[in-house]
């Protein structure tokens, strides 16, 4: 029966294993063949009582009453007790409660059949990993403490070593389990077995008492078959069963049916010394006319127990029958149960009743006739002591084209039993296809966290790639490796942009451009860009020059690039480089003329070189604009850029510069021509100042004096000298550019 109280620490807790058994990771490629099981028969000293009593809690002893003494006096010194496990509890605290009960059992020389009770198996992989690791530690300590060579037994001379351990009570009953969840119980069974065998290599593992309750989805037979699939039939040494029925004959038939399944599973079929045993760890009847497994009165209870004991003895060899544990000590022990289970006590109705039920004497008589039974053989799986098999899984989570290009992967390394995961490190190898050969370029090593690993944004590069994870042999785990996963890292797509800025006519003439190169997501690109200047020559666009610029945060500029008179087009080309794909901007056309006439706004006359004389010191004045302009007529100028917005004003006919005479700072100082002496000669350096609201007019400001080119006196006639004057933006200081070709 599912009992409602068990001892954890020193407090009574609900014993109902209210699990919804969560499936473990899928078992991979499970064999359909029975394993070659190594059998270690029981030795002559490995005997236990044939009959015992179900308690759930430890029997009690005090100055008034000793439950252990009643067991010993009745030749049934075997108490079935729940050992509660909590994965997040302090293990020392758990053992304090167990130690208290075991101390009393040792004092009285009573055997204990522990039923290891666990909470539900967690759903998340990480929590399940921690749960099973904690369960393994707990069960290993149990065996090392209370097993035949345990620390407790060594220090308590009368203690009866625990040689057999039942794993979970009635695992096939809802909400403990449901159809298809045998794999979850198998995880707990495997893990508990591993821990117990680590602590005691001859520990007997008892499949948790299966319930015969009718109408459940997971019948005892189905649940046993689904749990002990071929490679797992070596996991247990005994199968516990609760063959409850309305009559002794029904109970016998239930046991017959389960034994038939055990034979089908090859658990039974060899010699009695080697086969898996059937243990009956709960069986009884309630007293009173109560629905369920009950009889009318105490005498019928005793008769039913007498009958099933006799029937069981007749089947002992056929069933490979081990001990029989009767349900339950007293009605008080079953407190909290309902129906027949609450009145099924075989000793007394409660601790204080002076009346002992007849069933107690019946059980004692059978026990006196046949007090002991031998433990089953130890069944050793082929994998026991071998490296634990692993399976390495890998998922390609994504990859990013670009500089340098990245890939992200993740995965896990579950154990071959499908229950939990390995610990240790995993190597993730990135291979590139180089000249037709896959070559390992880099390896990311990661430490597993609850069996999981991840590699985020691992730098790779452009090309064809594949990746796999390799778990090397370590820590008792076998090596395994994932499949290769392929991916391609492509060049990062780019977009080149260009803007045509200022274009200056003249000889040679200048053009300024700027732009940027961006990824498709708008992020800037690094590298170099080529700005190609093409001229229309005899009807063919011909590249005349190329300005190469290094991108700064994706941007570039080419200021006042010397070109020449003619029709031009310019574009930016970003060549393939690094992990970036090439791109190019559209062409931008422009026309470079021979130069400019500088026309005064007030007089509408042109700035002119007096007499078109080539000598230094020749005056600059205003004159009627030539009706047939020519670059050599002394009225055509070129703006020669000096940087920072400064420029020389060059006279095309002489190649000399407009100059403030004598480097004068005074108002009225005349302008003249002089050999160009460079940007350091500041009286030859000018800056164009746009007149606010008067486009396209500008003022020319001399950079040595800060004064503006001025038609002296505001005269409008031919021959009026041009000089410098404080800038006041009058019409005689305003000029516009008239392109001349």
C-alpha positions as CSV (number, residue, x, y, z in Angstrom):
1,X,0.0,0.0,0.0
2,X,1.0,3.6,-0.4
3,X,1.5,4.7,3.1
4,X,1.1,8.2,4.3
5,X,3.8,8.5,6.9
6,X,7.5,7.8,6.9
7,X,10.5,8.9,8.9
8,X,12.7,11.6,7.5
9,X,15.2,13.0,9.9
10,X,13.3,12.4,13.2
11,X,10.0,13.8,11.9
12,X,7.1,11.9,10.3
13,X,6.4,13.1,6.8
14,X,3.8,11.9,4.1
15,X,5.2,8.8,2.5
16,X,3.0,8.8,-0.5
17,X,5.4,9.1,-3.4
18,X,3.4,11.8,-5.1
19,X,5.5,11.9,-8.2
20,X,4.4,12.6,-11.7
21,X,7.4,10.7,-13.1
22,X,9.0,13.0,-15.6
23,X,10.7,11.2,-18.5
24,X,14.4,11.3,-18.7
25,X,16.3,12.1,-21.9
26,X,15.5,9.5,-24.5
27,X,17.7,6.4,-24.4
28,X,19.6,6.1,-27.7
29,X,19.8,3.0,-29.8
30,X,18.8,0.7,-27.0
31,X,19.7,-2.9,-27.6
32,X,16.9,-5.5,-27.9
33,X,19.2,-8.3,-26.6
34,X,19.5,-9.4,-23.0
35,X,22.9,-8.5,-21.6
36,X,25.4,-11.2,-20.5
37,X,24.8,-11.0,-16.8
38,X,27.5,-12.0,-14.4
39,X,26.0,-13.9,-11.4
40,X,27.4,-14.0,-7.9
41,X,25.4,-16.5,-5.9
42,X,24.5,-15.7,-2.3
43,X,26.9,-17.0,0.3
44,X,25.8,-19.2,3.2
45,X,25.8,-16.2,5.7
46,X,23.6,-14.0,3.5
47,X,20.3,-14.8,5.0
48,X,17.4,-12.7,6.2
49,X,14.1,-13.3,8.0
50,X,11.5,-15.0,5.8
51,X,8.7,-12.9,7.3
52,X,8.5,-9.3,8.3
53,X,6.1,-6.5,9.0
54,X,5.4,-3.2,7.2
55,X,5.8,-0.1,9.3
56,X,6.8,2.8,7.0
57,X,8.3,4.5,10.1
58,X,10.8,2.9,12.4
59,X,9.4,0.7,15.1
60,X,9.2,2.6,18.5
61,X,10.6,1.7,21.8
62,X,10.2,3.4,25.2
63,X,9.9,2.6,28.8
64,X,6.3,1.3,28.4
65,X,6.3,-0.5,25.1
66,X,8.9,-1.9,22.7
67,X,7.6,-2.7,19.2
68,X,11.0,-4.3,18.3
69,X,10.5,-6.8,21.1
70,X,7.1,-7.9,19.7
71,X,8.7,-8.5,16.3
72,X,11.5,-10.6,17.8
73,X,9.2,-12.5,20.0
74,X,7.0,-13.4,17.0
75,X,10.1,-14.6,14.9
76,X,9.4,-11.7,12.4
77,X,12.4,-9.4,13.2
78,X,12.2,-7.7,9.8
79,X,10.7,-4.2,9.6
80,X,9.9,-2.5,6.3
81,X,10.8,1.2,6.8
82,X,10.9,4.2,4.5
83,X,14.2,6.0,4.1
84,X,13.3,9.5,2.8
85,X,15.5,11.4,0.4
86,X,15.3,15.1,-0.3
87,X,17.8,16.4,-2.9
88,X,18.1,19.9,-1.4
89,X,18.2,18.7,2.2
90,X,21.3,18.6,4.4
91,X,22.4,15.0,4.0
92,X,23.7,15.0,7.6
93,X,20.3,16.0,8.8
94,X,18.7,13.1,6.8
95,X,21.0,10.7,8.4
96,X,20.4,11.9,11.9
97,X,16.8,10.6,11.8
98,X,17.9,7.3,10.2
99,X,20.6,6.9,12.8
100,X,18.1,7.2,15.6
101,X,16.0,4.4,14.2
102,X,18.9,2.2,13.3
103,X,20.3,2.6,16.8
104,X,17.1,1.2,18.2
105,X,17.1,-1.6,15.6
106,X,20.7,-2.5,16.5
107,X,19.9,-2.6,20.2
108,X,17.2,-5.1,19.5
109,X,19.0,-7.0,16.8
110,X,16.1,-6.3,14.3
111,X,16.6,-6.4,10.5
112,X,15.5,-3.4,8.5
113,X,14.2,-3.5,4.9
114,X,14.6,0.1,3.7
115,X,12.4,1.6,1.0
116,X,14.2,4.5,-0.5
117,X,11.6,7.2,-1.1
118,X,12.4,10.2,-3.4
119,X,10.5,13.3,-4.5
120,X,9.5,13.6,-8.1
121,X,12.2,13.5,-10.8
122,X,12.6,17.1,-11.9
123,X,11.5,18.1,-15.4
124,X,14.4,20.4,-16.3
125,X,17.6,18.7,-17.4
126,X,19.8,20.8,-15.0
127,X,17.6,20.1,-12.0
128,X,17.4,16.4,-12.9
129,X,21.2,16.2,-13.2
130,X,21.6,17.7,-9.7
131,X,18.8,15.5,-8.3
132,X,20.3,12.2,-9.5
133,X,23.9,13.2,-8.5
134,X,22.5,13.9,-5.0
135,X,20.6,10.6,-4.9
136,X,23.8,8.8,-5.9
137,X,25.7,10.4,-3.0
138,X,22.9,9.6,-0.6
139,X,22.6,6.0,-1.5
140,X,26.3,5.4,-1.6
141,X,26.5,6.8,2.0
142,X,23.6,4.6,3.0
143,X,25.5,1.4,1.9
144,X,28.8,2.6,3.3
145,X,27.1,3.3,6.6
146,X,24.6,0.4,7.1
147,X,25.9,-2.2,4.7
148,X,27.8,-5.3,5.9
149,X,31.1,-3.4,6.1
150,X,29.6,-0.1,7.0
151,X,30.7,2.3,9.7
152,X,27.5,1.9,11.6
153,X,27.7,-1.9,11.6
154,X,31.4,-1.8,12.7
155,X,30.5,0.2,15.8
156,X,27.3,-1.5,16.8
157,X,28.0,-5.2,17.5
158,X,24.3,-6.3,17.5
159,X,23.4,-4.4,14.3
160,X,22.0,-6.4,11.5
161,X,23.7,-5.1,8.3
162,X,21.3,-4.0,5.6
163,X,21.9,-6.2,2.6
164,X,18.8,-5.4,0.4
165,X,17.3,-2.1,-0.6
166,X,13.9,-1.5,-2.1
167,X,13.8,1.4,-4.5
168,X,10.5,3.4,-4.4
169,X,7.1,2.2,-3.1
170,X,4.5,1.2,-5.7
171,X,6.0,3.2,-8.6
172,X,3.3,2.1,-11.0
173,X,0.5,3.9,-9.2
174,X,-0.8,7.4,-10.1
175,X,0.3,10.0,-9.2
176,X,3.6,8.2,-8.8
177,X,3.6,7.2,-12.4
178,X,1.5,6.8,-15.5
179,X,1.7,4.9,-18.8
180,X,5.0,5.5,-20.6
181,X,6.9,6.8,-17.6
182,X,8.8,3.7,-16.7
183,X,11.9,5.4,-18.0
184,X,11.7,7.9,-15.2
185,X,11.6,5.2,-12.6
186,X,14.5,3.5,-14.4
187,X,16.6,6.6,-14.0
188,X,16.0,6.6,-10.2
189,X,16.5,2.8,-10.1
190,X,19.8,3.0,-12.0
191,X,21.2,5.9,-10.0
192,X,20.2,4.4,-6.6
193,X,21.8,1.1,-7.7
194,X,25.0,2.8,-8.7
195,X,25.3,4.5,-5.4
196,X,24.4,1.4,-3.3
197,X,26.8,-0.8,-5.3
198,X,29.6,1.9,-4.9
199,X,29.1,1.5,-1.1
200,X,28.5,-2.2,-1.1
201,X,29.4,-4.3,-4.2
202,X,27.0,-7.0,-3.0
203,X,24.1,-4.8,-2.2
204,X,20.8,-6.4,-3.4
205,X,18.6,-4.2,-5.4
206,X,14.9,-4.7,-5.1
207,X,12.5,-3.4,-7.7
208,X,10.0,-1.1,-5.8
209,X,6.9,-2.9,-4.7
210,X,4.5,-3.0,-7.6
211,X,0.9,-2.6,-6.8
212,X,-1.8,-5.0,-8.1
213,X,-4.6,-2.5,-7.7
214,X,-7.0,-3.0,-10.5
215,X,-8.0,-0.3,-13.0
216,X,-4.7,1.6,-13.1
217,X,-3.2,2.4,-16.5
218,X,0.3,1.2,-15.6
219,X,-0.3,-2.4,-14.5
220,X,2.4,-4.2,-12.6
221,X,3.2,-6.4,-15.5
222,X,3.4,-3.6,-18.1
223,X,5.4,-1.3,-15.8
224,X,7.9,-4.1,-15.0
225,X,8.3,-4.9,-18.7
226,X,8.6,-1.3,-19.8
227,X,11.2,-0.6,-17.1
228,X,13.3,-3.7,-17.5
229,X,13.9,-3.6,-21.2
230,X,16.6,-6.0,-22.5
231,X,19.7,-4.0,-21.6
232,X,18.3,-3.2,-18.2
233,X,17.3,-6.6,-16.9
234,X,20.5,-6.9,-15.0
235,X,19.6,-3.9,-12.8
236,X,17.7,-5.8,-10.1
237,X,18.2,-8.9,-7.9
238,X,14.6,-9.1,-6.7
239,X,11.2,-7.8,-7.8
240,X,8.9,-6.6,-5.0
241,X,5.1,-7.1,-5.4
242,X,2.0,-6.2,-3.5
243,X,-0.5,-8.9,-4.8
244,X,-3.5,-7.5,-3.0
245,X,-6.8,-9.3,-3.8
246,X,-10.1,-9.9,-2.2
247,X,-9.2,-13.5,-1.5
248,X,-6.0,-15.5,-0.8
249,X,-6.5,-17.3,-4.1
250,X,-6.8,-14.0,-5.9
251,X,-3.5,-12.9,-4.3
252,X,-1.9,-16.2,-5.4
253,X,-3.2,-15.7,-9.0
254,X,-1.8,-12.1,-9.1
255,X,1.6,-13.4,-8.0
256,X,1.4,-16.2,-10.6
257,X,0.7,-13.6,-13.3
258,X,3.6,-11.5,-12.4
259,X,6.0,-14.5,-12.1
260,X,4.9,-15.3,-15.7
261,X,6.0,-11.9,-16.8
262,X,9.3,-12.4,-14.9
263,X,9.8,-15.6,-16.8
264,X,9.1,-13.9,-20.1
265,X,11.7,-11.3,-19.2
266,X,14.2,-14.1,-18.4
267,X,14.4,-12.9,-14.8
268,X,13.4,-16.4,-13.8
269,X,14.3,-19.5,-15.7
270,X,17.7,-20.6,-14.6
271,X,18.7,-22.1,-11.2
272,X,17.1,-20.9,-8.0
273,X,20.5,-19.7,-6.8
274,X,20.9,-17.4,-9.9
275,X,17.4,-16.2,-10.7
276,X,15.9,-12.9,-9.7
277,X,13.6,-13.4,-6.6
278,X,10.0,-12.4,-6.1
279,X,9.6,-10.5,-2.8
280,X,6.1,-9.8,-1.4
281,X,6.7,-6.6,0.5
282,X,3.0,-5.8,1.3
283,X,0.0,-8.1,1.7
284,X,-2.9,-8.1,4.1
285,X,-6.6,-7.5,4.6
286,X,-8.6,-4.9,6.5
287,X,-11.2,-5.9,9.1
288,X,-14.8,-4.9,8.7
289,X,-17.4,-4.8,6.0
290,X,-15.4,-2.2,4.0
291,X,-15.1,-2.0,0.2
292,X,-11.7,-3.2,-0.9
293,X,-9.4,-5.8,0.4
294,X,-11.2,-6.6,3.6
295,X,-12.8,-9.4,5.6
296,X,-15.6,-9.5,8.1
297,X,-13.7,-10.0,11.3
298,X,-10.3,-10.7,12.9
299,X,-10.7,-14.5,12.6
300,X,-11.3,-14.2,8.8
301,X,-8.2,-11.9,8.6
302,X,-6.1,-14.7,10.3
303,X,-7.6,-17.3,8.1
304,X,-6.8,-15.3,4.9
305,X,-3.2,-14.9,6.1
306,X,-2.9,-18.6,6.9
307,X,-4.3,-19.5,3.5
308,X,-2.0,-17.2,1.4
309,X,1.0,-18.3,3.5
310,X,0.3,-21.9,2.8
311,X,-0.3,-21.2,-0.9
312,X,2.9,-19.2,-1.1
313,X,4.9,-22.0,0.5
314,X,3.5,-24.3,-2.2
315,X,4.7,-21.8,-4.9
316,X,8.0,-21.0,-3.2
317,X,10.3,-22.6,-5.7
318,X,8.2,-21.7,-8.7
319,X,8.1,-18.1,-7.7
320,X,11.7,-18.0,-6.4
321,X,10.0,-16.5,-3.4
322,X,12.0,-14.4,-1.0
323,X,10.7,-12.7,2.2
324,X,7.0,-11.8,2.8
325,X,6.2,-8.6,4.5
326,X,2.7,-8.3,6.0
327,X,0.7,-5.2,5.9
328,X,0.5,-3.6,8.5
329,X,1.8,-3.6,12.1
330,X,-1.2,-1.9,13.8
331,X,-4.1,0.2,12.6
332,X,-2.3,3.2,14.2
333,X,0.6,2.8,11.9
334,X,-1.8,3.1,8.9
335,X,-3.3,6.3,10.4
336,X,-4.3,8.6,7.6
337,X,-5.2,5.8,5.2
338,X,-8.8,5.3,4.3
339,X,-11.0,2.3,3.8
340,X,-9.7,-1.2,4.5
341,X,-6.1,-0.1,4.7
342,X,-6.8,1.9,7.9
343,X,-7.9,-1.2,9.8
344,X,-5.5,-3.8,8.4
345,X,-3.2,-4.1,11.5
346,X,-2.1,-7.7,12.1
347,X,-0.8,-7.1,15.7
348,X,-3.3,-4.9,17.5
349,X,-5.8,-2.2,16.7
350,X,-3.5,0.3,18.4
351,X,-0.5,0.4,20.7
352,X,-2.6,0.5,23.9
353,X,-5.0,-2.3,23.1
354,X,-4.4,-5.3,25.3
355,X,-6.0,-7.5,22.7
356,X,-3.6,-9.2,20.2
357,X,-5.2,-10.1,16.9
358,X,-5.3,-13.8,15.8
359,X,-3.3,-13.0,12.7
360,X,-0.3,-12.2,14.7
361,X,-0.1,-15.7,16.1
362,X,-0.7,-17.1,12.6
363,X,2.3,-15.1,11.2
364,X,4.4,-16.2,14.2
365,X,3.6,-19.9,13.7
366,X,4.7,-19.8,10.0
367,X,7.8,-17.8,11.0
368,X,8.8,-20.3,13.7
369,X,8.5,-23.2,11.2
370,X,10.7,-21.4,8.6
371,X,12.4,-18.4,10.0
372,X,15.1,-17.6,7.4
373,X,15.5,-17.3,3.7
374,X,18.6,-16.8,1.6
375,X,19.2,-13.5,-0.3
376,X,19.1,-13.6,-4.1
377,X,22.2,-13.7,-6.2
378,X,24.1,-10.5,-7.0
379,X,23.4,-9.6,-10.7
380,X,26.2,-7.7,-12.3
381,X,25.7,-5.9,-15.6
382,X,28.3,-6.0,-18.3
383,X,28.8,-2.3,-17.9
384,X,29.3,-2.4,-14.1
385,X,32.9,-1.3,-13.5
386,X,33.4,-0.3,-17.1
387,X,33.6,3.2,-18.5
388,X,30.2,4.8,-18.5
389,X,29.0,5.3,-22.1
390,X,28.2,8.8,-23.2
391,X,26.5,10.5,-26.1
392,X,27.7,13.9,-27.3
393,X,25.1,16.2,-28.9
394,X,25.7,19.4,-30.8
395,X,23.4,22.1,-32.1
396,X,24.4,24.9,-34.5
397,X,22.6,27.9,-33.0
398,X,23.7,30.3,-35.6
399,X,26.5,31.9,-37.6
400,X,27.3,35.5,-38.6
401,X,28.9,36.5,-41.9
402,X,31.6,39.1,-41.5
403,X,34.7,40.3,-40.0
404,X,35.9,37.9,-38.9
405,X,32.7,35.8,-39.0
406,X,31.4,33.9,-36.0
407,X,29.5,30.8,-35.1
408,X,27.6,29.8,-32.0
409,X,26.9,26.2,-30.9
410,X,25.6,24.4,-27.8
411,X,24.9,20.9,-26.7
412,X,25.0,18.3,-24.0
413,X,26.7,15.0,-23.1
414,X,24.0,12.7,-21.6
415,X,25.0,9.3,-20.3
416,X,24.1,6.2,-22.3
417,X,21.4,5.3,-19.7
418,X,19.4,8.4,-20.8
419,X,19.0,9.5,-17.2
420,X,21.6,12.2,-16.5
421,X,24.7,13.8,-18.0
422,X,28.5,13.6,-17.8
423,X,30.8,15.9,-16.0
424,X,34.1,17.1,-17.4
425,X,35.2,19.0,-20.4
426,X,34.2,18.9,-24.1
427,X,36.2,20.1,-27.1
428,X,34.4,21.8,-29.9
429,X,36.5,21.6,-33.1
430,X,36.0,24.1,-36.0
431,X,37.3,22.8,-39.3
432,X,37.6,24.7,-42.6
433,X,37.7,23.4,-46.1
434,X,41.2,24.3,-47.3
435,X,42.3,23.2,-50.8
436,X,39.8,20.4,-50.6
437,X,40.8,19.2,-47.2
438,X,39.0,19.7,-43.9
439,X,41.5,21.3,-41.6
440,X,41.0,22.0,-37.9
441,X,41.5,25.7,-37.5
442,X,40.6,26.2,-33.8
443,X,39.2,24.3,-30.8
444,X,37.0,25.7,-28.0
445,X,37.2,23.8,-24.8
446,X,34.3,24.1,-22.4
447,X,33.6,22.7,-18.9
448,X,30.2,21.0,-18.8
449,X,27.6,22.5,-16.5
450,X,25.0,19.9,-15.6
451,X,26.0,18.2,-18.8
452,X,25.6,21.3,-21.0
453,X,28.0,23.5,-22.8
454,X,27.9,26.4,-25.2
455,X,30.3,28.3,-27.4
456,X,29.1,31.8,-28.3
457,X,30.3,34.0,-31.2
458,X,33.4,31.9,-31.9
459,X,35.6,33.7,-34.5
460,X,36.0,31.7,-37.7
461,X,36.4,33.4,-41.1
462,X,35.1,33.4,-44.6
463,X,34.8,29.9,-46.1
464,X,33.2,26.5,-45.9
465,X,33.2,25.2,-42.3
466,X,32.1,22.3,-40.2
467,X,32.0,21.8,-36.4
468,X,31.7,18.9,-34.1
469,X,32.0,18.3,-30.3
470,X,34.3,15.6,-28.9
471,X,34.0,14.4,-25.3
472,X,37.3,12.7,-24.5
473,X,37.6,9.7,-22.1
474,X,37.7,11.2,-18.6
475,X,36.5,10.5,-15.0
476,X,35.2,7.1,-15.7
477,X,33.3,8.2,-18.8
478,X,33.9,6.8,-22.3
479,X,34.7,9.1,-25.2
480,X,32.0,10.1,-27.7
481,X,31.6,12.7,-30.4
482,X,28.8,14.4,-32.2
483,X,28.1,14.5,-35.9
484,X,29.6,17.2,-38.0
485,X,27.5,20.2,-38.7
486,X,28.4,22.3,-41.8
487,X,27.9,26.0,-42.4
488,X,29.3,28.7,-44.6
489,X,30.7,32.1,-43.7
490,X,30.3,34.5,-46.5
491,X,31.9,37.9,-47.1
492,X,30.1,40.7,-45.4
493,X,27.9,42.6,-47.9
494,X,28.8,46.3,-48.2
495,X,27.3,49.4,-49.7
496,X,29.6,52.2,-51.0
497,X,28.2,55.8,-51.1
498,X,29.7,59.0,-52.6
499,X,28.7,62.6,-52.6
500,X,30.2,65.1,-55.0
501,X,31.1,68.2,-53.1
502,X,32.7,71.5,-54.3
503,X,34.0,71.6,-57.9
504,X,36.4,74.4,-58.8
505,X,36.9,75.5,-62.4
506,X,40.3,76.3,-63.6
507,X,43.6,74.9,-64.8
508,X,43.9,72.3,-63.5
509,X,40.5,72.5,-61.8
510,X,39.5,70.6,-58.6
511,X,36.8,68.3,-57.3
512,X,36.0,67.4,-53.7
513,X,34.0,64.2,-52.8
514,X,33.1,62.4,-49.6
515,X,31.1,59.3,-48.6
516,X,31.1,56.2,-46.6
517,X,31.0,52.4,-46.8
518,X,28.5,50.6,-44.6
519,X,27.3,47.0,-44.0
520,X,23.8,46.3,-44.9
521,X,22.8,46.7,-41.3
522,X,24.2,50.3,-41.3
523,X,27.3,49.5,-39.3
524,X,30.5,51.1,-40.6
525,X,33.1,49.1,-42.5
526,X,36.9,49.3,-42.1
527,X,39.5,49.1,-44.8
528,X,40.4,51.3,-47.8
529,X,38.3,52.7,-50.6
530,X,39.4,53.9,-54.1
531,X,37.9,57.0,-55.6
532,X,38.3,56.9,-59.4
533,X,38.2,60.1,-61.5
534,X,37.3,59.4,-65.1
535,X,37.4,61.9,-68.0
536,X,35.6,61.7,-71.3
537,X,38.4,61.4,-73.9
538,X,37.5,61.0,-77.5
539,X,34.1,59.6,-76.5
540,X,35.5,57.1,-74.0
541,X,35.5,57.4,-70.2
542,X,39.0,57.0,-69.1
543,X,40.3,56.7,-65.6
544,X,42.8,59.5,-65.2
545,X,43.6,59.2,-61.5
546,X,42.6,57.4,-58.3
547,X,42.5,58.7,-54.7
548,X,42.9,55.9,-52.2
549,X,41.6,56.6,-48.7
550,X,41.5,54.7,-45.4
551,X,38.1,54.5,-43.9
552,X,37.6,56.2,-40.6
553,X,34.5,54.8,-38.9
554,X,33.3,53.9,-42.4
555,X,33.8,57.4,-43.8
556,X,36.2,59.0,-46.3
557,X,36.8,62.3,-48.1
558,X,38.9,63.6,-51.0
559,X,39.3,67.4,-50.9
560,X,40.2,69.5,-54.0
561,X,41.5,66.6,-56.1
562,X,43.3,68.1,-59.1
563,X,41.6,67.1,-62.4
564,X,41.5,69.4,-65.4
565,X,39.2,71.0,-67.9
566,X,36.7,68.6,-69.4
567,X,33.7,66.3,-68.7
568,X,34.3,64.1,-65.6
569,X,32.6,61.4,-63.6
570,X,33.7,60.0,-60.2
571,X,32.8,57.0,-58.2
572,X,34.0,55.1,-55.1
573,X,35.0,51.5,-55.3
574,X,35.4,49.4,-52.1
575,X,37.5,46.3,-53.2
576,X,37.0,42.9,-51.5
577,X,39.3,42.9,-48.5
578,X,39.4,41.0,-45.2
579,X,36.0,39.5,-44.8
580,X,34.1,42.3,-46.6
581,X,32.6,41.9,-50.1
582,X,33.3,44.5,-52.7
583,X,30.8,47.3,-53.6
584,X,30.8,50.5,-55.6
585,X,28.9,53.7,-55.6
586,X,27.1,55.2,-58.6
587,X,29.0,57.6,-60.9
588,X,28.6,61.3,-60.3
589,X,29.2,63.6,-63.3
590,X,30.8,67.0,-63.3
591,X,32.2,69.6,-65.7
592,X,35.5,71.5,-65.2
593,X,35.7,74.7,-67.1
594,X,38.8,76.8,-67.9
595,X,38.3,79.2,-65.0
596,X,36.1,82.0,-63.7
597,X,35.5,85.6,-64.4
598,X,35.0,87.4,-61.1
599,X,32.1,90.0,-61.7
600,X,31.5,92.8,-59.3
601,X,27.9,93.2,-58.3
602,X,27.8,97.0,-58.2
603,X,29.6,97.8,-61.4
604,X,28.9,94.5,-63.3
605,X,32.5,94.7,-64.5
606,X,35.2,92.0,-64.4
607,X,38.3,91.8,-62.2
608,X,41.1,92.3,-64.7
609,X,44.9,92.3,-65.0
610,X,45.8,95.7,-66.3
611,X,47.0,95.4,-69.9
612,X,47.2,91.6,-69.4
613,X,50.8,92.4,-68.4
614,X,52.8,89.5,-67.1
615,X,55.1,91.6,-64.8
616,X,55.1,91.4,-61.1
617,X,53.3,94.4,-59.6
618,X,50.9,94.8,-62.4
619,X,47.7,96.4,-61.1
620,X,44.4,94.5,-60.6
621,X,41.4,96.7,-61.6
622,X,37.9,96.5,-63.0
623,X,37.1,96.5,-66.7
624,X,34.3,95.7,-69.0
625,X,33.9,91.9,-69.3
626,X,35.3,90.7,-72.6
627,X,32.5,89.7,-75.0
628,X,34.5,86.8,-76.2
629,X,36.2,85.5,-73.1
630,X,39.4,83.6,-73.3
631,X,41.6,82.0,-70.6
632,X,44.4,84.2,-71.8
633,X,42.7,87.6,-71.8
634,X,43.7,88.5,-68.2
635,X,40.1,88.3,-67.0
636,X,40.0,84.5,-66.2
637,X,41.1,83.2,-62.9
638,X,41.6,79.9,-61.2
639,X,41.0,79.3,-57.5
640,X,43.9,77.2,-56.2
641,X,43.0,75.4,-52.9
642,X,45.4,75.6,-50.0
643,X,43.2,73.7,-47.5
644,X,41.0,74.9,-44.7
645,X,38.9,77.0,-47.0
646,X,41.9,79.1,-48.1
647,X,43.0,79.5,-51.7
648,X,45.2,81.5,-54.1
649,X,43.4,83.5,-56.8
650,X,45.6,82.7,-59.9
651,X,45.5,84.6,-63.1
652,X,45.2,82.1,-65.9
653,X,47.1,84.2,-68.5
654,X,50.2,84.6,-66.3
655,X,49.9,81.9,-63.6
656,X,50.6,84.5,-61.0
657,X,48.6,85.3,-57.9
658,X,46.4,88.2,-56.8
659,X,48.5,89.9,-54.0
660,X,47.9,92.8,-51.5
661,X,50.7,95.3,-52.3
662,X,53.4,95.4,-49.7
663,X,51.6,93.1,-47.4
664,X,49.8,96.2,-46.3
665,X,47.2,96.1,-43.5
666,X,45.7,99.5,-44.5
667,X,42.4,100.2,-46.0
668,X,42.8,101.2,-49.7
669,X,46.0,99.1,-50.3
670,X,45.9,98.1,-53.9
671,X,45.8,94.6,-55.3
672,X,48.5,93.5,-57.8
673,X,49.8,90.4,-59.4
674,X,52.9,88.7,-58.0
675,X,54.6,85.3,-58.3
676,X,52.7,82.8,-56.1
677,X,54.8,82.3,-52.9
678,X,52.6,79.6,-51.3
679,X,50.3,79.5,-48.3
680,X,52.8,81.1,-46.0
681,X,52.6,84.3,-47.9
682,X,49.4,85.3,-46.3
683,X,48.8,88.5,-48.4
684,X,48.2,86.1,-51.3
685,X,45.8,83.9,-49.3
686,X,42.1,84.5,-49.7
687,X,38.9,83.0,-48.4
688,X,35.5,83.2,-50.0
689,X,32.8,84.5,-47.6
690,X,29.2,83.9,-48.8
691,X,27.0,87.0,-48.4
692,X,24.1,86.1,-46.2
693,X,20.9,86.0,-48.2
694,X,22.7,87.2,-51.4
695,X,23.7,84.0,-53.1
696,X,25.6,83.5,-55.3
697,X,27.7,86.5,-54.2
698,X,30.8,86.2,-52.1
699,X,33.4,88.5,-50.6
700,X,37.1,87.8,-50.9
701,X,38.8,88.2,-47.6
702,X,42.6,88.6,-47.4
703,X,43.9,86.4,-44.7
704,X,46.8,88.5,-43.6
705,X,44.6,91.6,-42.9
706,X,41.1,90.3,-42.6
707,X,40.0,93.0,-45.2
708,X,37.9,92.4,-48.3
709,X,38.6,92.9,-52.0
710,X,36.9,96.3,-52.8
711,X,36.4,98.4,-55.9
712,X,37.9,101.5,-54.5
713,X,35.4,104.3,-53.9
714,X,32.6,102.2,-55.3
715,X,33.4,103.5,-58.8
716,X,31.7,101.9,-61.7
717,X,34.0,103.0,-64.6
718,X,36.7,101.0,-66.4
719,X,40.1,101.2,-64.8
720,X,39.0,101.7,-61.2
721,X,41.6,100.1,-59.0
722,X,40.7,97.2,-56.8
723,X,42.2,97.2,-53.3
724,X,41.4,96.0,-49.8
725,X,39.0,97.6,-47.4
726,X,37.4,96.7,-44.1
727,X,34.6,94.2,-44.8
728,X,31.2,95.8,-44.8
729,X,29.6,93.6,-47.5
730,X,28.7,96.5,-49.8
731,X,27.9,95.9,-53.5
732,X,31.5,97.0,-54.5
733,X,32.8,94.1,-52.2
734,X,30.5,91.5,-53.7
735,X,31.6,89.2,-56.5
736,X,30.2,86.2,-58.3
737,X,31.8,83.4,-60.3
738,X,31.2,83.2,-64.0
739,X,32.4,79.9,-65.4
740,X,34.5,80.3,-68.6
741,X,35.2,77.4,-70.9
